[in-house]
C-alpha cells in the first residue's frame, strides 16, 4: 500500500478493518478505511480507488473515508483495525 501512502495527505492513516483484519478467509474482500482530522479532500478517495483497481488482485477493495460515516461505525471499524500506514 505504498501507493496509498503517497496519495494520502499528511495526518491521515490507512487501516484494514473487517473480516480480513480479523483473519478472514482468502475469499473475503479488503475493507480499507482512511482516517484523519477531517474528511478527505475532494478527489483523494477517487485516486485511492483508481490505484486499488490497478492492483493485480481478484479480491475486491472497499474504501471508506472514516470521517464521512457515523461515529459509532467509525469507532467499530477502528477497534479491530490494523494500521497499514
Contact map, one row per residue, 1 for C-alpha under 8 A:
1111100000000000000000000000000000000000000000000000000000000000000000000000000000011
1111110000000000000000000000000000000000000000000000000000000000000000000000000000000
1111111000000000000000000000000000000000000000000010000000000000000000000000000000000
1111111100000100000000000000000000000000000000010010000000000000000000000000000000000
1111111100000100000000000000000000000000000000000000000000000000000000000000000000001
0111111110000000000000000000000000000000000000000000000000000000000000000000000000000
0011111110000000000000000000000000000000000100110000000000000000000000000000000000000
0001111111011000000000000000000000000000000100000000000000000000000000000000000000000
0000011111110000000000000000000000000000000000000000000000000000000000000000000000000
0000000111110000000000000000000000000000000000000000000000000000000000000000000000000
0000000011111000000000000000000000011000000000000000000000000000000000000000000000000
0000000111111100000000000000000001111000000000000000000000000000000000000000000000000
0000000100111110000000000000000001110000000000000000000000000000000000000000000000111
0001100000011111000000000000000111100000000000000000000000000000000000000000000000111
0000000000001111100000000000000111100000000000000000000000000000000000000000010011111
0000000000000111110110000000011110000000000000000000000000000000000000000000000011110
0000000000000011111111000000011110000000000000000000000000000000000000000000110111000
0000000000000001111111000000011000000000000000000000000000000000000000000000100110000
0000000000000000111111111001111000000000000000000000000000000000000000000000000000000
0000000000000001111111111001111000000000000000000000000000000000000000000000000000000
0000000000000001111111110000000000000000000000000000000000000000000000000000000111000
0000000000000000111111110000000000000000000000000000000000000000000000000000000100000
0000000000000000001111111000000000000000000000000000000000000000000000000000000000000
0000000000000000001111111101000000000000000000000000000000000000000000000000000000000
0000000000000000001100111111000000000000000000000000000000000000000000000000000000000
0000000000000000000000011111000000000000000000000000000000000000000000000000000000000
0000000000000000000000001111100000000000000000000000000000100000000000000000000000000
0000000000000000001100011111110000000000000000000000000000100000000000000000000000000
0000000000000000001100000011111000000000000000000000000000111100000000000000000000000
0000000000000001111100000001111100000000000000000000000000111100000000000000000000000
0000000000000001111100000000111110000000000000000000000000001111000000000000000000000
0000000000000111100000000000011111000000000000000000000000001111000000000000000000000
0000000000000111100000000000001111100000000000000000000000000011110000000000100000000
0000000000011110000000000000000111110000000000000000000000000011111000000000000000000
0000000000011110000000000000000011111110000000000000000000000000111000000000000000000
0000000000111000000000000000000001111111000000000000000000000000011000000000000000000
0000000000110000000000000000000000111110000000000000000000000000001000000000000000000
0000000000000000000000000000000000111111000000000000000000000000001000000000000000000
0000000000000000000000000000000000111111100000000000000000000000111100000000000000000
0000000000000000000000000000000000010111110110000000000000000000101000000000000000000
0000000000000000000000000000000000000011111100000000000000000000000000000000000000000
0000000000000000000000000000000000000001111110000000000000000000000000000000000000000
0000000000000000000000000000000000000000111111100000000000000000000000000000000000000
0000001100000000000000000000000000000001111111110000000000000000000000000000000000000
0000000000000000000000000000000000000001011111111000000000000010100000000000000000000
0000000000000000000000000000000000000000001111111100000000000000000000000000000000000
0000001000000000000000000000000000000000001111111110000000000000000000000000000000000
0001001000000000000000000000000000000000000111111111000000000010000000000000000000000
0000000000000000000000000000000000000000000011111111100000000010000000000000000000000
0000000000000000000000000000000000000000000001111111110000000000000000000000000000000
0011000000000000000000000000000000000000000000111111111000000000000000000000000000000
0000000000000000000000000000000000000000000000011111111000001000000000000000000000000
0000000000000000000000000000000000000000000000001111111000001000000000000000000000000
0000000000000000000000000000000000000000000000000111111100000000000000000000000000000
0000000000000000000000000000000000000000000000000011111110000000000000000000000000000
0000000000000000000000000000000000000000000000000000011111000000000000000000000000000
0000000000000000000000000000000000000000000000000000001111110000000000000000000000000
0000000000000000000000000000000000000000000000000000000111110000000000000000000000000
0000000000000000000000000011110000000000000000000000000011111000000000000000000000000
0000000000000000000000000000110000000000000000000000000011111100000000000000000000000
0000000000000000000000000000111100000000000000000001100000111110000000000000000000000
0000000000000000000000000000111100000000000000000000000000011111000000000000000000000
0000000000000000000000000000001111000000000010011000000000001111100000000000000000000
0000000000000000000000000000001111000000000000000000000000000111110000000000000000000
0000000000000000000000000000000011100011000010000000000000000011111110000000000000000
0000000000000000000000000000000011110010000000000000000000000001111110000100000000000
0000000000000000000000000000000001111111000000000000000000000000111111000100000000000
0000000000000000000000000000000000000010000000000000000000000000111111000000000000000
0000000000000000000000000000000000000000000000000000000000000000111111101100000000000
0000000000000000000000000000000000000000000000000000000000000000001111111100000000000
0000000000000000000000000000000000000000000000000000000000000000000011111110000000000
0000000000000000000000000000000000000000000000000000000000000000000001111111000000000
0000000000000000000000000000000000000000000000000000000000000000000011111111100000000
0000000000000000000000000000000000000000000000000000000000000000011011111111110000000
0000000000000000000000000000000000000000000000000000000000000000000000111111111000000
0000000000000000000000000000000000000000000000000000000000000000000000011111111100000
0000000000000000110000000000000010000000000000000000000000000000000000001111111110000
0000000000000010100000000000000000000000000000000000000000000000000000000111111111000
0000000000000000000000000000000000000000000000000000000000000000000000000011111110000
0000000000000000110011000000000000000000000000000000000000000000000000000001111111000
0000000000000011110010000000000000000000000000000000000000000000000000000000111111100
0000000000000011100010000000000000000000000000000000000000000000000000000000010111110
0000000000001111000000000000000000000000000000000000000000000000000000000000000011111
1000000000001111000000000000000000000000000000000000000000000000000000000000000001111
1000100000001110000000000000000000000000000000000000000000000000000000000000000000111
